[in-house]
Amino acid sequence: MSSPRGYDPKSPPAGPPPKRKRGRPAKWNGPASTLTFAIHQEVCTRLKAGATKRMAAALAGTTEVRLQGWLRRGREAIEQGKRSRYTELVHDVERAEAEYQMGLVELSNAAIIDKTMNDKPIRWRLSVAAPKDFTVPREAPVAAGNGLGPLFDLVTPEQARSRLDERLARFLVEHDKEEAAMAEPPPSEDAAEATAEDSDGS
């Protein structure tokens, strides 16, 4: 068996062997908390391919909360008229999302001409990516009674009972009148002639 490279057994090194240096214990892998150029590029590349911010952040080695925090700092800096790596991130993220959405819009326009294409997934993806721009607003529900007031008035049980009693009393009065009119015998022919003669004589 040969000696290790660089070791001469005839003249071994003098002194005790060097002690092994202790390094820092290995850290647990976790999400990056500092915005780097590599994370910046990875996020924009994934967004341009159609990933969501959560997916892009995870693939870049960070979290969506961190990414949203960097974007918020960038927007605040833009409002203050400053420029930093966070403002560049805001610009590049919005550009990446716009490029992806524009690709979907072009596919949707092509589907209008080519009837064999199914544009439902395209329209769904656009509505998810930018709901404010690509979702038809739902109409507000029509008021009950076509705007003429509620169909049913809110009444107390006592009010309902009194109204029901009034309607029942009116119905009974009208019913009694109809029965009385039907119970009276029709006038005879002699009585009708006598009535007619009386009217002629007068």
C-alpha positions in Angstrom: 0.0 0.0 0.0 1.5 3.3 -1.1 1.8 6.3 1.2 -0.5 9.3 0.9 0.5 11.8 -1.6 3.0 14.3 -0.3 3.9 12.2 2.7 7.4 10.9 3.0 7.7 8.2 5.6 11.5 8.7 5.9 10.9 12.3 7.1 7.6 12.6 8.8 6.4 16.1 9.8 7.6 17.2 13.2 5.2 18.0 16.0 1.7 16.9 16.8 -0.8 16.6 14.0 -2.9 19.7 13.4 -6.2 19.8 15.2 -9.3 19.6 13.1 -11.0 23.0 12.8 -14.5 23.2 14.1 -16.8 24.8 11.6 -20.2 26.3 12.3 -23.0 23.7 12.6 -25.0 23.3 9.4 -28.0 25.5 9.3 -31.4 24.3 8.5 -32.5 25.2 5.0 -35.2 27.9 5.1 -36.8 30.6 2.9 -34.5 33.4 1.9 -35.2 36.7 3.7 -32.9 38.9 1.6 -33.7 39.9 -2.0 -30.9 38.8 -4.3 -30.5 39.1 -8.0 -30.9 35.4 -8.4 -34.2 35.4 -6.6 -35.3 38.5 -8.6 -34.6 36.7 -11.9 -36.2 33.4 -10.8 -39.4 35.1 -9.6 -39.8 37.0 -12.9 -39.0 34.0 -15.0 -41.6 31.9 -13.3 -44.3 34.7 -13.5 -43.6 35.1 -17.2 -44.3 31.3 -17.5 -47.7 31.7 -15.8 -46.9 30.8 -12.2 -48.7 32.6 -9.4 -46.7 34.8 -6.9 -46.9 32.0 -4.3 -45.5 29.4 -6.8 -42.8 31.8 -8.1 -41.7 32.7 -4.6 -41.5 29.0 -3.5 -39.5 28.0 -6.7 -37.2 31.0 -6.0 -36.5 29.8 -2.5 -38.5 32.3 -0.5 -42.1 32.8 0.6 -45.1 34.7 -0.8 -45.1 36.8 2.4 -41.5 37.9 1.8 -42.2 38.6 -1.9 -45.3 40.7 -1.1 -43.2 42.6 1.5 -40.5 43.4 -1.1 -43.2 44.5 -3.5 -44.8 46.7 -0.9 -41.4 48.3 -0.1 -40.9 48.9 -3.8 -44.3 50.5 -4.3 -43.7 52.8 -1.3 -40.3 53.8 -2.8 -41.9 54.5 -6.2 -44.5 56.8 -4.5 -41.7 58.6 -2.8 -39.8 59.0 -6.1 -36.9 56.8 -5.0 -35.2 54.0 -6.9 -33.9 50.8 -5.4 -33.7 47.0 -6.1 -37.3 46.8 -4.7 -38.6 49.3 -7.3 -36.9 47.3 -10.0 -38.6 44.2 -8.7 -42.0 45.8 -8.8 -41.4 46.9 -12.4 -40.1 43.5 -13.6 -42.9 41.6 -11.8 -45.6 43.7 -13.4 -43.9 43.4 -16.7 -43.6 39.6 -16.4 -47.3 39.2 -15.5 -48.3 41.6 -18.3 -46.4 39.5 -20.8 -48.0 36.3 -19.7 -51.5 37.8 -19.8 -50.8 39.3 -23.3 -49.9 35.9 -24.5 -53.2 34.6 -23.3 -55.0 37.5 -25.0 -53.4 36.7 -28.3 -54.4 33.0 -27.9 -58.0 34.1 -27.2 -58.0 36.3 -30.3 -56.7 33.4 -32.3 -59.5 31.2 -30.9 -62.1 33.7 -32.2 -60.9 33.0 -35.8 -60.1 29.3 -35.4 -63.3 27.7 -34.2 -61.6 24.4 -33.5 -59.8 26.0 -30.5 -61.4 25.7 -27.0 -60.9 29.1 -25.4 -62.6 28.3 -22.1 -59.3 27.5 -20.3 -57.8 30.7 -21.7 -60.7 32.8 -20.5 -60.6 31.1 -17.1 -56.9 31.7 -16.7 -57.3 35.3 -17.6 -60.1 35.7 -15.1 -57.9 34.2 -12.4 -54.8 36.2 -13.3 -56.6 39.5 -13.6 -60.2 39.3 -12.4 -60.7 43.1 -12.5 -59.8 43.2 -16.2 -61.2 40.0 -17.5 -64.3 39.2 -15.4 -67.8 40.4 -16.3 -69.3 42.2 -13.3 -72.4 40.5 -12.0 -75.6 42.5 -12.0 -77.1 43.5 -8.7 -80.2 41.5 -7.8 -83.4 43.2 -8.7 -85.4 44.6 -5.8 -88.4 42.6 -4.8 -91.6 43.8 -6.5 -89.7 45.3 -9.4 -88.7 48.3 -7.4 -92.3 49.0 -6.2 -91.6 47.9 -2.7 -91.4 44.6 -0.9 -93.7 41.8 -1.9 -94.6 41.2 1.7 -94.9 43.9 4.3 -93.5 43.1 7.7 -96.4 43.1 10.1 -96.9 42.0 13.6 -99.1 39.0 14.4 -101.7 41.4 15.9 -101.9 43.5 12.7 -102.1 40.4 10.6 -105.0 39.1 12.8 -106.9 42.4 12.6 -106.5 42.6 8.8 -107.7 39.0 8.5 -110.7 39.7 10.7 -111.6 42.8 8.6 -111.4 40.9 5.3 -113.4 38.0 6.8 -116.2 40.4 8.0 -116.4 42.0 4.5 -116.6 38.6 2.9 -119.4 37.5 5.3 -121.4 40.7 4.6 -121.2 40.2 0.9 -122.0 36.5 1.2 -125.1 37.3 3.2 -126.3 39.8 0.6 -125.8 37.3 -2.2 -127.7 34.6 -0.2 -130.6 37.0 0.6 -130.8 38.0 -3.1 -131.0 34.4 -4.1 -133.6 33.5 -1.4 -136.1 36.1 -2.6 -138.7 34.7 -5.0 -138.8 36.2 -8.4 -141.8 38.6 -9.0 -144.9 37.0 -10.6 -146.3 38.1 -13.9 -149.5 39.5 -12.2 -147.5 41.6 -9.8 -145.4 42.8 -12.7 -148.5 43.8 -14.7 -150.1 45.5 -11.7 -146.9 47.5 -11.2 -146.9 48.5 -14.8 -150.6 49.6 -14.7 -150.0 51.7 -11.6 -147.1 53.4 -13.3 -149.2 54.1 -16.4 -152.1 55.5 -14.3 -150.0 57.8 -12.4 
